[in-house]
Amino acid sequence: MFDPELLATANAWPFEEARKLVARVERLGKTEVVFETGYGPSGLPHIGTFGEVARTTMVRHAFEVLTGGSIPTRLIAFSDDMDGLRKVPDNVPNQDLLKAALNQPLTKVPDPFGTHESFGHHNNARLRAFLDAFGFDYEFLSATDCYRSGRFDETLMRMLARYDAVMDVMLPSLRAERRQTYSPFLPLHPVTGEVMQVPVEEHDASRGTIIWRDPASGERFETPVTGGHCKMQWKPDWAMRWMALGVDYEMAGKDLIDSVKLSGQIAQAIDGAPPEGFNYELFLDENGQKISKSKGNGLTIDEWLRYGTQESLSLYMFHKPREAKRLYFDVIPRFVDDYLTFLEKYPQQEDKQKLANPVWHVHSGAPPAPELIGGDGVSGGTTLSFSMLLNLVAVANSEDPAVMWGFIRRYAPGVSPRTHRRLDALVGHALAYFRDFVRPAKTYRMPDDNERAALQELHDRLGEAIGSTDAGALQDIVYDVGRTHFPDLSGKSKSPDGRPGVARGWFETIYQILLGQSRGPRFGSFIALYGVEETRALIAKALAGDLLAEHEAFLAAREQGKIHS
């Protein structure tokens, strides 16, 4: 248990949000706090949808800790699946099938994948399967079910009674042309079943109906606003949903700031209290464009999990939610390694630091013990980073996990896939990421005369350390060779004994010539893991030009389509 005073001043953003809810409970006398995340199933669930649920879950947990669990909480994952299909997503099959169902409620649109009774049901199932896989505690609600079951009826009648007040909020936000036809209620056509966007000619709160005209036939209809015969335009719908479900907290993207304000004003117009929440920044694809579920740009959930861990994805969502961030393949290694670093630090931290450590929020206050190698395999060791694994894959010349584990076990004999399950999964991720992204981007080169002499000396000096796994001693050899051939003459860096330091060019030489990249790991640690004899063989291949030749052959085969990433 953490000190209550420490909790009251914890400055991680989930605690800042949770304190707003504590104040709301005191102000409104709430006996339960309801969190909501919304999803529009007009396209496949994307990674931003997960981000909203993950972040909301972090706030929910912080609130429960602040209040000692004395106030029950619920998280609703709401699907707006009664919305009409307005356009066909770019990233689904059988598009002609969907084109024929434009304007139908999503739960009436045929499933282009042929696995569910509708497109809406298909996308809902995809969303729920993903949330379940991550172990989120949530209650799924379907707009179609809520409208048709009568769960929204009382609030819909209140919206109808305050029709003019709702229009007073909405009309100033619309263009002049749109104002002429706008209605907060969208009737479902009694013949075609389409969600109609038509002006309302009359509304009768006593009868609970609206009167509208079919623009194609001119026929006039009177439609109840209850029982699933109407749905609401999305901003009034949002406000109606908040009130009907008693929502206390909901996040939204920065692009919805104005919508949140309008929906809040509508909620107040029907005597409700809008929920708390904040606006997070948007995710951007590799070109700096906002990711979209209909376009399918950016990363999918499955793509992240192919190359990185679930925890790294949660960390990505925790990290600076109010700043726009690129969401592309090249961010994965950083967040995998950042997670491992935070996890390794957690056990030694003071309580104040633990509450600010992202892994506390990622794991709802119960981070697992870090998996260490070296030492006794449990303590006294260190985490094997993703970047180190990528470099090991690069020189191991194998996509077999067993080969990777051979190197790891030699360095840390007590370690195995059975004792270090998370590391075993990380090995698989590293193999996939290297194959698809790292190897094609490598750029090897031949050494110049000075570099050749330095690498040859490193090769020879390592011959005196055959069998060593002492990363520090091996790093000393790397530094000694570097001082001879690449001394830092600027005077800015010196060794403990007063000798010149080593210029950055030495390490760039190692990385570019041996690993085909501009940056790399602490090389002594790499040698300890890969093996002294294996590193000497690697240097010999580089000096002979074999590494460069092998990579050029790989690129040529890939260009000819013989190798597929």
Summary of the structure (lengths in Angstrom):
residues: 565
radius of gyration: 29.7
end to end distance: 48.8
largest distance: 94.7
contacts: 1801
relative contact order: 0.08
helix: 51%
strand: 11%
